[in-house]
Amino acid sequence: MAANGSFGLDTKQKIVLSLCKRFSLDPRIFLEDAMEKDIKNLYSNIRKSAGASLDANDEVMKWIAFADSVPLDSKSCFGVLNGLNDDLSLKSVLLGNGLKPSEADVIVFSVLHPLLIGLPNEEKEKLPHVMRWMDYIQSKEDFGELFERIFLKKSEFEPQLEGTKNTVKAETDSNAKKTLQNIQVSDKSEADASIKKRDAGIFIFVSYCIVTLFILDFKKKGMGDTETTQDKKKSSGTDAVEKDKEISVSLLNIQVGLICKAWKHPSADSLLVEEIDVGDAKLRQVVSGLAKYCSPEELTNRRVVLITNVKPGKLRDVMSEGLVLCASNEDHTGVEPLLPPEGAKIGERVSFAGGPICHPDVTFGTHRINVANLSRMIDGKPEDVLNPKKKQLEKITPHLFTDDKGVATFKGIPFMTSGGPCSSSIPKASIK
């Protein structure tokens, strides 16, 4: 741990958010513990909740210990950074033999980022391998907008050919050679001719290598492709459709439920456990981070809206089989579950029909989309179980929000039920 015994809450919050994004977990249930727990316990709880094994993670624990040992100011930590710079001189990432960032890379990056973001350029130049590694991790890992990007000045490669260096010196040498040639004997002249022939061969060989590398790089970037215009348009259209599918709200199975029973989580003060009726023979058990905002009594017999096709998993040893959707204001001081209308039927699926479609290009809030793409985003069959590796939920939730009247929407299209739209008392709120 650092000298003063604690990392700032912001740093540990960012570690929690980074790891939860990597494991496709809801970070709200861990943020409450960020102040009280150290990095090791936060990491263990997140990994355990993700259903990942804790075996064979000695190397990760070593890097967590390293993260705990980093001083909190850039001046004091320079010695530590120098050691890390030496360690990174022979590898691309902290763990593993390849190029894929590990959980250790995510944790150490989160700790070092606030120290390195404001480091003067002359200090950064003393840590070339650390800065190269930081740039690589921020490019490879999906942090969203969690970290301000570190911009590095990268030198451009300008190849110098043999025979083109020091033009003035070459001209001087040439004049000197001419003078010497007048007084050299024939065997010396032959030796000079041999040297010139060798230099010319080297120049030709180097030129050939550079041209070959340029052609290979040209082909690699697709500059030499001979696709027709029609093929390119077809590929572009396919990419657009695939991108629409990734943020299609139809992937989510959002249903109306009734909380029959609620109680405090046995081992986490910030969590509540609910038994929810969604029209199935068996009640669905869900763990939610609502203990700070609602009491079990307030939730009992309350209607809610929940995603029922998330991958089941244990949260602090208690199985959770869904995600209750809640509206939250900007500073998270107000959080409440979305409320379906009284006329909505228990178990019915929320739809997104009836959006304000009136033009081929429609604007919803700050979003402007094409109607053809819109139909792909709101129509379709939900996934049986969302795939955490595809991060489908993380791509959709940024487009869920309440409007100025508190109506829950996806890109401005209301959450509709047979009884009307779902809503919240918190207007212009994010929904997660």
C-alpha positions in Angstrom: 0.0 0.0 0.0 1.1 3.5 -0.5 2.7 5.5 2.2 -0.4 7.1 3.5 -2.2 3.7 3.6 -4.8 4.3 0.9 -5.3 4.8 -2.8 -7.8 7.5 -3.6 -11.3 6.4 -4.0 -11.3 7.6 -7.6 -8.4 5.2 -8.4 -10.1 2.2 -6.9 -13.4 3.1 -8.5 -11.7 3.1 -11.9 -10.1 -0.3 -11.1 -13.5 -1.6 -10.3 -15.1 -0.1 -13.4 -12.2 -1.3 -15.7 -12.4 -4.9 -14.3 -16.2 -5.0 -14.5 -16.1 -3.9 -18.1 -13.6 -6.6 -18.8 -15.8 -9.3 -17.2 -19.1 -7.8 -18.4 -20.4 -7.3 -14.8 -22.6 -4.6 -13.3 -20.1 -2.4 -11.3 -22.7 -0.9 -9.0 -22.6 -3.8 -6.6 -18.8 -3.4 -6.1 -18.5 0.4 -6.0 -20.0 0.5 -2.5 -17.1 -1.5 -1.2 -14.4 0.4 -3.1 -13.5 2.6 -0.1 -13.4 -0.1 2.5 -11.6 -2.9 0.6 -8.1 -3.1 -0.9 -7.3 -3.9 -4.5 -6.7 -7.6 -3.9 -10.1 -8.1 -2.3 -11.9 -6.1 -4.9 -10.2 -8.1 -7.7 -11.0 -11.4 -5.9 -14.7 -10.5 -5.5 -15.1 -9.3 -9.1 -13.3 -12.4 -10.5 -15.4 -14.7 -8.3 -18.6 -13.0 -9.3 -17.7 -13.5 -12.9 -17.4 -17.3 -12.3 -13.7 -17.3 -13.1 -11.3 -19.5 -11.2 -8.9 -18.0 -8.7 -6.3 -20.7 -9.2 -2.9 -20.1 -10.8 -3.1 -16.4 -10.3 0.1 -15.9 -8.3 1.6 -13.7 -11.0 -1.5 -11.5 -11.0 -1.3 -11.2 -7.2 2.4 -10.1 -7.6 1.4 -7.2 -9.9 -1.5 -6.3 -7.5 1.1 -6.1 -4.7 3.2 -3.9 -7.1 0.1 -1.6 -7.7 -0.4 -1.4 -3.9 3.3 -0.3 -3.5 3.3 2.6 -6.0 3.6 5.9 -4.2 0.8 8.4 -4.8 2.9 11.2 -6.3 4.9 11.2 -9.5 8.2 12.4 -7.9 8.3 9.6 -5.2 7.3 6.9 -7.7 10.0 7.6 -10.3 12.3 4.9 -8.9 9.5 2.4 -9.1 8.7 3.4 -12.7 12.4 3.1 -13.6 12.3 -0.6 -12.4 9.1 -1.2 -14.4 10.7 0.4 -17.4 13.5 -2.1 -17.3 11.1 -5.0 -16.9 9.0 -3.9 -19.9 12.1 -3.5 -22.2 11.8 -7.2 -23.2 8.0 -7.6 -23.4 4.8 -6.0 -24.7 2.5 -6.8 -21.7 3.0 -7.6 -18.0 1.8 -11.2 -18.1 1.7 -13.8 -20.9 4.0 -14.4 -23.8 1.9 -12.8 -26.4 0.3 -9.3 -27.1 -3.0 -9.7 -25.2 -3.4 -7.4 -22.1 -4.1 -9.3 -18.9 -6.1 -8.4 -15.8 -2.7 -7.4 -14.2 -2.2 -4.9 -17.1 -5.6 -3.4 -16.5 -5.0 -2.9 -12.7 -1.5 -1.5 -13.0 -2.6 0.8 -15.9 -5.5 2.1 -13.8 -3.1 2.9 -10.9 -0.3 4.5 -13.0 -2.6 6.6 -15.3 -3.2 9.5 -13.0 0.6 9.7 -12.2 1.7 9.6 -15.9 -1.0 11.7 -17.6 0.5 14.9 -16.3 4.2 13.9 -16.4 6.4 16.4 -18.3 7.6 15.3 -21.7 11.3 15.3 -20.5 10.3 12.8 -17.7 8.3 10.7 -20.1 11.3 10.4 -22.4 13.2 8.8 -19.5 10.5 6.0 -19.4 10.2 4.9 -23.1 9.1 1.3 -22.4 6.5 2.3 -19.7 5.0 5.0 -22.0 5.0 2.6 -25.0 3.2 0.0 -22.8 0.7 2.6 -21.5 -0.1 3.6 -25.1 -0.5 0.0 -26.1 -2.9 -0.9 -23.2 -5.1 2.2 -23.9 -5.3 1.2 -27.5 -6.0 -2.5 -27.0 -8.3 -2.4 -23.9 -11.9 -1.0 -24.1 -12.0 1.5 -21.3 -14.8 3.6 -22.9 -14.3 7.2 -21.6 -13.0 6.2 -18.2 -9.5 7.4 -18.8 -8.2 10.5 -20.5 -6.1 9.4 -23.5 -2.3 9.8 -23.1 -0.9 11.2 -26.3 2.7 10.4 -27.1 5.0 12.0 -29.6 6.1 9.2 -31.9 9.1 9.7 -34.2 8.6 8.9 -37.9 10.9 6.5 -39.6 12.9 8.1 -42.3 15.2 5.6 -44.0 18.6 6.9 -45.1 20.2 5.1 -48.0 23.8 4.2 -48.2 25.5 6.8 -50.4 23.0 9.6 -49.6 24.4 10.6 -46.2 26.5 13.7 -45.7 26.3 15.0 -49.3 28.9 17.7 -48.7 31.3 15.2 -47.2 30.7 12.9 -50.2 31.6 15.7 -52.6 34.7 16.5 -50.7 35.8 12.9 -50.6 35.1 12.6 -54.3 37.5 15.5 -55.0 40.1 14.1 -52.7 39.8 10.7 -54.5 40.3 12.4 -57.8 43.5 14.1 -56.5 44.8 10.8 -55.1 44.0 8.9 -58.3 46.5 11.1 -60.1 49.4 9.9 -57.9 48.3 6.3 -57.1 49.9 3.3 -58.7 47.8 0.9 -60.7 47.3 -1.6 -57.9 45.9 1.1 -55.7 43.6 2.2 -58.5 42.3 -1.3 -58.9 41.7 -1.5 -55.1 39.7 1.8 -55.3 37.6 0.4 -58.2 36.9 -2.7 -56.1 35.7 -0.6 -53.2 33.5 1.5 -55.4 32.0 -1.6 -56.9 31.3 -3.0 -53.4 29.6 0.3 -52.3 27.5 0.4 -55.4 26.4 -3.2 -54.7 25.4 -2.3 -51.1 23.5 0.7 -52.3 21.5 -1.4 -54.8 20.8 -4.1 -52.2 19.6 -1.5 -49.6 17.4 0.2 -52.2 15.9 -3.1 -53.2 15.0 -4.0 -49.6 13.4 -0.7 -49.0 11.3 -0.9 -52.1 10.2 -4.4 -51.3 9.2 -3.4 -47.7 7.2 -0.5 -49.1 5.3 -2.7 -51.6 4.5 -5.3 -48.8 3.2 -2.5 -46.5 1.3 -1.1 -49.4 -0.5 -4.4 -50.0 -1.0 -5.0 -46.3 -2.9 -1.8 -45.9 -5.1 -2.7 -48.8 -3.8 0.1 -51.0 -3.2 -2.3 -53.8 -6.5 -4.0 -53.6 -8.4 -4.4 -56.9 -11.9 -4.5 -55.5 -14.6 -3.0 -57.8 -16.6 -0.1 -56.5 -19.7 -2.3 -56.3 -17.8 -4.8 -54.0 -16.7 -2.0 -51.7 -20.2 -0.7 -51.4 -21.5 -4.2 -50.6 -18.8 -4.6 -47.9 -19.7 -1.2 -46.4 -23.3 -2.1 -46.3 -22.6 -5.4 -44.6 -20.5 -3.7 -41.9 -23.3 -1.2 -41.2 -25.8 -4.0 -40.7 -23.5 -5.9 -38.4 -22.9 -2.7 -36.4 -26.6 -2.2 -36.0 -27.1 -5.7 -34.8 -24.5 -5.1 -32.0 -26.6 -2.3 -30.5 -30.0 -3.8 -31.2 -32.3 -3.5 -28.2 -34.1 -6.5 -29.5 -31.2 -8.7 -28.3 -32.5 -8.0 -24.7 -35.4 -9.9 -23.2 -37.0 -7.1 -21.1 -40.0 -8.3 -19.1 -42.5 -6.9 -16.6 -42.1 -8.5 -13.2 -43.6 -8.4 -9.7 -41.3 -8.5 -6.6 -42.9 -11.0 -4.3 -40.3 -10.9 -1.6 -37.1 -8.9 -0.9 -34.4 -9.2 1.8 -30.9 -8.0 2.6 -28.0 -9.9 1.1 -26.4 -12.0 3.9 -22.8 -10.8 3.2 -23.1 -7.5 1.4 -24.6 -4.4 2.9 -25.1 -2.7 -0.4 -27.1 -5.5 -2.0 -30.6 -6.7 -1.9 -32.1 -10.1 -3.0 -35.5 -10.3 -4.6 -37.8 -13.1 -5.7 -39.6 -11.8 -8.8 -42.6 -13.3 -10.7 -42.2 -13.0 -14.5 -45.0 -15.4 -15.3 -42.9 -18.6 -15.1 -43.7 -21.6 -12.9 -40.7 -20.7 -10.7 -39.9 -17.3 -9.2 -36.7 -15.7 -10.5 -34.1 -14.7 -7.9 -32.2 -11.4 -8.7 -29.5 -9.6 -6.7 -29.5 -5.8 -7.0 -27.4 -3.0 -5.7 -30.4 -1.1 -4.3 -29.9 -1.4 -0.5 -28.8 2.3 -0.3 -31.9 3.5 -2.1 -34.7 1.2 -1.2 -35.7 -1.0 1.7 -36.9 -4.6 1.3 -40.4 -3.4 2.4 -40.6 -0.7 -0.2 -39.7 -3.2 -3.0 -42.1 -6.0 -1.9 -45.2 -6.1 -4.2 -43.7 -3.5 -6.5 -43.8 -3.9 -10.2 -40.4 -3.7 -12.0 -38.8 -4.1 -15.4 -35.9 -6.6 -15.7 -33.7 -8.2 -18.3 -34.2 -11.9 -18.0 -31.7 -13.2 -20.5 -28.4 -12.1 -18.8 -26.1 -15.0 -17.9 -26.9 -16.3 -14.4 -24.1 -15.9 -11.9 -23.4 -15.7 -8.2 -22.9 -12.3 -6.5 -21.3 -12.8 -3.2 -22.3 -16.5 -3.2 -26.0 -15.7 -4.0 -27.3 -16.7 -7.4 -28.7 -13.9 -9.6 -30.9 -14.6 -12.6 -31.6 -11.2 -14.0 -31.0 -7.5 -13.9 -33.6 -5.0 -12.6 -33.4 -1.9 -14.8 -33.1 1.3 -12.7 -33.1 5.0 -13.5 -30.2 7.1 -12.0 -29.5 10.8 -12.0 -26.1 12.1 -13.0 -24.4 12.0 -9.5 -26.1 8.7 -8.5 -27.8 10.3 -5.5 -31.2 9.2 -6.8 -31.7 5.6 -8.1 -35.0 3.8 -8.5 -36.3 0.8 -10.4 -38.3 1.6 -13.6 -42.1 1.3 -13.0 -44.4 -0.4 -15.5 -48.0 0.9 -15.8 -50.7 -0.8 -13.7 -52.3 -2.3 -16.9 -49.2 -4.1 -17.9 -49.3 -7.9 -17.6 -46.8 -9.8 -15.4 -44.3 -11.6 -17.7 -45.1 -9.6 -20.9 -42.1 -8.5 -23.0 -41.4 -4.8 -23.3 -41.6 -3.7 -27.0 -40.3 -0.6 -28.8 -42.9 -0.2 -31.5 -44.5 3.1 -32.3 -41.5 5.4 -32.3 -41.8 8.8 -34.0 -40.9 7.6 -37.5 -41.9 10.3 -40.0 -38.8 10.7 -42.3 -36.1 8.5 -43.7 -33.7 10.2 -41.3 -35.1 10.7 -37.8 -33.6 12.5 -34.8 -34.1 11.2 -31.3 -32.6 13.6 -28.8 -29.0 14.0 -30.0 -29.1 10.8 -32.1 -29.9 10.9 -35.8 -30.5 7.5 -37.5 -31.9 6.0 -40.6 -35.4 4.4 -40.4 -34.1 1.2 -42.2 -31.4 0.8 -39.5 -33.9 1.7 -36.8 -36.2 -1.3 -37.7 -33.2 -3.6 -37.3 -32.5 -2.1 -33.8 -36.0 -2.5 -32.4 -37.4 -5.6 -34.1 -36.1 -9.1 -33.8 -35.9 -12.1 -31.5 -33.9 -11.8 -28.2 -30.9 -13.9 -27.5 -31.5 -16.9 -25.4 -28.6 -15.8 -23.2 -26.5 -12.7 -23.7 -22.9 -13.5 -24.5 -20.7 -11.6 -22.0 -17.7 -11.8 -24.4 -19.5 -9.8 -27.0 -20.3 -7.1 -24.4 -23.8 -6.7 -25.9 -25.3 -5.2 -22.8 -22.5 -2.6 -22.5 -23.1 -1.5 -26.1 -26.9 -1.0 -25.6 -27.2 0.6 -22.2 -25.6 3.9 -23.2 -28.7 4.4 -25.5 -31.2 3.8 -22.6 -32.5 6.9 -20.8 -35.6 8.6 -19.5 -36.9 11.7 -21.4 -37.8 15.0 -19.9 -41.2 13.5 -18.7 -39.6 10.5 -17.1 -40.6 8.0 -19.9 -38.1 5.2 -20.3 -36.7 5.0 -23.9 -34.2 3.4 -26.2 -32.8 6.1 -28.5 -36.0 8.1 -27.7 -38.4 5.2 -28.4 -40.5 4.4 -25.4 -40.5 1.1 -23.4 -44.0 0.0 -24.3 -46.3 -2.5 -22.6 -50.0 -3.4 -23.1 -50.8 -0.8 -20.4 -48.6 2.0 -21.8 -45.0 3.1 -21.4 -42.7 2.4 -18.5 -41.5 5.4 -16.6 -39.6 6.8 -13.6 -39.9 9.9 -11.4 -36.3 10.8 -12.4 -36.3 12.7 -15.8 -33.4 12.7 -18.1 -31.8 9.8 -16.3 -29.5 7.0 -17.5 -30.9 3.5 -17.3 -28.9 0.5 -16.3 
